[in-house]
Amino acid sequence: MDSHPIGADVLAEAAGPSGRRMTSAALESWLRLRAIEGVGDLTALRLVRHWRSPDAVLHASRDELIQHGCSPQLADAIRRGPDGPACRNIERELHAIERRPITVLSLFDPAYPARLKMIADPPPLLYLTGTLTEQDELAVAIVGARRATAAGRVLTEELSHELAAAGVTVVSGLARGVDAAAHRGALAAQGRTIAVLGCGIDQTYPPEHERLRRQIEERGAILSEVSVGAPPHSHHFPRRNRIISGLSLGVVVTEAAINSGSLITAKLAAEQGREVFAVPGFVKQETSRGTNALLKDGAALIERAQDVIDAVLPQLEPALRLRLQPSRVKNDPGGQLGKEEQLVYDALSHEPLTVDDVIVSTGLSVSTVAASLLALELRQLVRPLPGQRYLRA
């Protein structure tokens, strides 16, 4: 990729005539260039940087293309343009974008996330629903196991809630388990959150997260780099992970098995110069083996949101530091609870306990424990789980 800086005039022309959003014609040129066999993302960006727009690349002569690093075969392919099936796919994609509230940003668009531009292989195009704001420059990713434990989900929600309450945008991947908990925690704090998909922006994966997706769009953004209509192929997700880390100041892994895709995100974060954080866990717990391995490899150990904030603070410019709000952590319930409620609360932990466990631990009657658990649940101090189990929240 060319190393020289890109001037504002080049950025404006590549983004579109307005320099702010692409026109349909400019987007079609991007899609046509990317549909040509042999034109990968890095090649497309290099050529657009030189010719100032994808349309100019498509109209360059064979000799000009060869002079600027294209092989004769690639130059011939660019001159021919995409084949018939690819052109029909482009036409369908353009129509789909026109029918939906989808924004497409090129790397050269001023609204393209600044931090993501700095990674080695940024996506040339980002499909977007919802909104991106300046606040999203202050972002931290939270990722982890799809088959997260109940305790892992609760911890993730609490961590995400505290970060979002402090003014940090929480980034994740909308997957089951930890990802969903991260988004929900940020939403519960009335904060911002961004989900990066491994499928087309017009689809939701997993499908049961459609309602969660709509909530994210109201308070943040959904992003994807793959074409509209693209299904959630397995090879999309490792690529998706570099965007999650690229948007963020650091990546937090709360639970992960040893072969988890979350460890790929952590590896990419380290390669991108981002902070890597991990929550320690019980050594015999499968979903803690990955996080404990990260800690062995030098990831920062965290137990609360303030640990993350303290670590990223030195990276922030003064203007971003001012956006951080004092942490609004729940007050200790001690002194606010009745005697029996306090006993029940103290007996609970972040590991699920049954009602019988609480009865044995406290020595209280069944009716007293049940009433105390209901009171604590109404105050959002405990969380009920299937099988009459409870967690401290």
C-alpha positions, -999 to +999 in steps of 0.1 A: +000+000+000+012+035-008+028+052+022+024+088+013-003+108+030-036+113+013-046+149+006-080+163+015-089+166-022-082+129-028-103+120+002-132+141-010-131+127-045-128+091-034-157+095-010-179+111-035-185+146-051-196+160-018-167+146+002-192+134+028-213+106+014-210+086-018-234+090-046-250+059-061-226+062-091-196+064-068-208+033-048-214+014-080-178+022-091-165+008-058-186-023-061-175-029-097-138-025-089-141-049-059-160-075-080-131-079-104-112-111-099-077-104-085-086-071-070-084-075-032-090-049-006-054-037-004-051-035-042-083-016-045-072+009-019-038+014-035-053+020-069-079+044-056-053+063-037-034+069-069-063+075-093-084+095-067-116+075-074-126+039-083-142+052-114-109+066-126-093+033-119-119+015-141-112+039-169-074+038-167-056+024-197-039-010-197-004+007-199-012+031-170-024+002-148+008-018-155+030+012-149+014+015-114+020-020-102-007-041-119+003-073-136-007-076-173-034-101-163-048-079-136-047-049-159-066-068-185-092-079-159-097-043-148-102-032-184-128-059-190-146-051-158-168-075-137-185-104-156-222-107-162-232-125-130-211-100-109-228-071-126-263-085-119-253-090-082-241-054-081-274-042-095-294-062-069-272-048-041-277-012-052-314-017-053-314-033-019-294-004-004-318+021-019-348+004-003-333+003+032-318+028+057-283+017+049-253+041+047-221+030+029-189+046+039-156+043+020-123+045+037-119+080+024-152+093+038-147+118+067-173+098+087-153+066+085-141+056+120-107+072+124-092+045+146-102+018+121-084+037+093-051+031+111-051-007+110-030-025+083-060-038+063-090-016+069-122-025+050-125-002+019-163-001+024-183-002+056-221-008+055-239+010+084-273+011+100-279+033+130-254+062+136-218+067+144-208+097+165-176+113+178-182+096+211-174+063+194-137+073+193-138+063+229-146+026+224-137-007+241-145-041+227-159-069+249-159-104+235-160-139+247-176-174+247-208-181+229-216-207+254-209-184+283-217-194+319-245-176+337-218-160+359-199-149+328-229-133+313-237-114+345-201-102+349-200-091+312-232-071+316-219-054+347-186-045+331-203-032+300-228-013+320-201+005+340-180+013+309-211+027+290-221+047+321-186+062+321-190+073+285-173+045+267-188+029+236-190-009+239-181-028+207-189-065+202-202-089+176-239-096+183-231-133+189-248-154+215-233-155+250-208-128+260-214-106+229-251-102+236-245-096+273-220-068+264-245-051+242-273-055+267-252-041+295-244-009+275-280-005+265-292-008+301-268+020+311-284+042+283-250+042+267-237+036+232-228+002+216-217-010+182-222-045+167-200-057+139-216-085+118-201-114+099-230-113+073-246-087+051-260-056+069-295-066+058-294-098+079-293-105+116-272-134+129-281-152+151-317-145+140-331-145+176-311-113+182-333-092+158-349-073+187-315-067+203-302-054+169-330-029+167-322-016+202-286-012+192-295+007+161-314+032+183-285+038+206-255+030+184-246+013+151-246-020+132-216-024+109-205-049+082-179-050+055-195-078+035-219-073+006-256-069+012-273-103+011-241-122+021-249-151+045-229-157+077-201-178+062-176-190+087-147-173+069-164-139+075-160-140+112-122-139+116-122-110+092-150-094+112-129-097+144-102-073+131-129-046+127-141-052+163-105-047+176-097-020+151-126+002+163-114+000+199-088+013+223-086-022+238-103-056+238-117-073+270-122-111+269-145-121+298-148-158+291-133-179+264-124-216+257-089-223+246-100-225+209-124-196+211-127-171+182-124-144+209-087-153+212-083-144+175-098-110+183-073-106+212-044-116+189-055-091+163-058-064+189-022-070+200-010-068+164-029-036+160-012-021+190-044-022+211-046-031+248-057-067+256-075-074+288-088-107+303-109-116+333-093-145+354-114-176+360-114-209+378-087-231+363-110-261+358-137-241+341-135-247+303-146-211+295-118-197+317-090-216+300-088-191+271-088-160+294-062-175+317-040-183+287-042-147+277-031-136+311-001-160+309+008-143+276+008-109+291-028-096+289-038-072+316-059-087+344-091-068+350-118-071+376-139-040+370-145-012+345-121+012+363-092-012+356-099-008+318-103+030+320-071+034+340-052+014+313-066+033+283-065+068+298-029+075+288-038+069+252-065+096+251-061+131+239-074+157+264-107+162+245-115+124+248-105+124+285-132+150+291-158+127+277-152+101+304-178+104+332-171+094+368-180+058+373-216+053+385-213+020+403-242+007+424-239+016+461-232-013+485-267-025+496-254-029+532-276-008+555-304-006+530-317-042+534-336-059+561-319-084+583-331-115+564-326-099+530-290-090+540-284-126+550-297-139+517-278-113+497-246-122+515-252-160+509-254-154+471-224-150+448-216-148+411-219-186+409-255-198+406-271-211+438-304-229+442-330-219+467-321-250+488-285-238+488-295-205+502-318-221+528-289-243+540-264-214+540-287-190+559-307-213+581-338-193+572-372-208+564-384-215+528-409-187+529-384-162+543-358-170+517-384-169+489-397-135+500-362-121+504-352-133+470-383-117+454-375-084+472-338-085+461-349-093+425-373-063+424-343-041+435-322-057+408-297-070+433-301-106+423-309-123+391-331-154+387-320-183+365-338-214+352-341-242+377-348-219+407-312-207+408-300-172+416-270-150+411-259-119+429-261-090+404 
